[in-house]
Amino acid sequence: MQGFILSFRSEFYKTRKTMAFWSAILLPLLICLLIFSGFLSKGDHGAHTSGVALWIEFSGLILAIMGSFILPMLIIFIAYSVNNIEHRADTWKSLFSLPISKLSVYAAKYFYALFLTFLCLALFVLFTLGFGNLLSVIKPSLRFSEYHIEGLLTRVYLKLFLSSLGILSIQFLLSLLFRDFLKPMGIGFICAITGDIIANNWKYSYLFPYSHPFLAIQALLNGKNAAIGPDGVPQITVDFFTKDIAVSLIVATIVFIAGYFIVLKKSVK
């Protein structure tokens, strides 16, 4: 465990000034700020809209922008950047010569990429809530304070995180296999576009990991999981036990194990 912690800390120091690290922080801020500015510029639009409808519209726009395509591309970039540091400096051999187990080194790299993905989605939750409540302060006519969406929003982004694990594992493996930029990024880009296309047009799209983020939010954006409660407020449920989440977790586990065996071979070159 100590070796894992040391390796994880090393990954932070190596990447803290890179685009991968700052993209995970700035992307949620910029997208939420963009939607916030749009709502602010609409004047009295939404003044007669209920709090729950305002929150669903506000958070739904953010999810629609990042969930289906931007998030997969960010994950692809993060996975590439974490391993590209070693490819660029040609330090794989020296990295595995350290008195730390190869599993600790490999797992630390993988879980650091996982941490950046989690950080990005957690910031989306915080910035969505923060900017939404700020709107209600600046424009009291917008009744965001009537409804508390914290629990629902957290569950939505948690499901989105689980749906991204398959993509992260595949791209992490590709970035181990290829040291150039074009192959892992090009393959990921094509797969992300394909995932968006087949998510709406193929009933077995849950078998394709790159369609999972879109599937995770599709039902919410389309209102399929919304039921009207006795108080007239939509009751939106987030189902974690879906086929796409199961496939994502299975793919992530299998590819993670396969990547470790590739690392074992790479370490003796």
Secondary structure as the mmCIF struct_conf table of DSSP 4:
data_model
#
loop_
_struct_conf.conf_type_id
_struct_conf.id
_struct_conf.beg_label_comp_id
_struct_conf.beg_label_asym_id
_struct_conf.beg_label_seq_id
_struct_conf.end_label_comp_id
_struct_conf.end_label_asym_id
_struct_conf.end_label_seq_id
HELX_RH_AL_P HELX_RH_AL_P1 GLN A 2 THR A 15
TURN_TY1_P TURN_TY1_P1 ARG A 16 LYS A 17
BEND BEND1 THR A 18 THR A 18
HELX_RH_AL_P HELX_RH_AL_P2 MET A 19 LEU A 40
TURN_TY1_P TURN_TY1_P2 SER A 41 HIS A 48
BEND BEND2 THR A 49 THR A 49
HELX_RH_AL_P HELX_RH_AL_P3 GLY A 51 ILE A 65
HELX_RH_PI_P HELX_RH_PI_P1 MET A 66 ILE A 70
HELX_RH_AL_P HELX_RH_AL_P4 LEU A 71 ALA A 89
TURN_TY1_P TURN_TY1_P3 ASP A 90 ASP A 90
HELX_RH_AL_P HELX_RH_AL_P5 TRP A 92 PHE A 96
TURN_TY1_P TURN_TY1_P4 SER A 97 SER A 97
BEND BEND3 LEU A 98 ILE A 100
HELX_RH_AL_P HELX_RH_AL_P6 LYS A 102 ILE A 138
TURN_TY1_P TURN_TY1_P5 PRO A 140 SER A 141
BEND BEND4 LEU A 142 LEU A 142
HELX_RH_3T_P HELX_RH_3T_P1 PHE A 144 GLU A 146
HELX_RH_AL_P HELX_RH_AL_P7 GLU A 150 SER A 163
TURN_TY1_P TURN_TY1_P6 SER A 164 SER A 164
HELX_RH_AL_P HELX_RH_AL_P8 LEU A 165 LEU A 177
BEND BEND5 ASP A 180 PHE A 181
HELX_RH_AL_P HELX_RH_AL_P9 LEU A 182 ASN A 201
TURN_TY1_P TURN_TY1_P7 LYS A 203 TYR A 204
HELX_RH_3T_P HELX_RH_3T_P2 SER A 205 LEU A 207
BEND BEND6 PHE A 208 PHE A 208
HELX_RH_3T_P HELX_RH_3T_P3 PRO A 209 SER A 211
HELX_RH_AL_P HELX_RH_AL_P10 HIS A 212 ASN A 222
TURN_TY1_P TURN_TY1_P8 GLY A 223 ASN A 225
STRN STRN1 ALA A 226 ILE A 228
TURN_TY1_P TURN_TY1_P9 PRO A 230 ASP A 231
BEND BEND7 GLY A 232 GLY A 232
STRN STRN2 PRO A 234 ILE A 236
HELX_RH_AL_P HELX_RH_AL_P11 LYS A 243 LYS A 266
TURN_TY1_P TURN_TY1_P10 SER A 267 VAL A 268
#
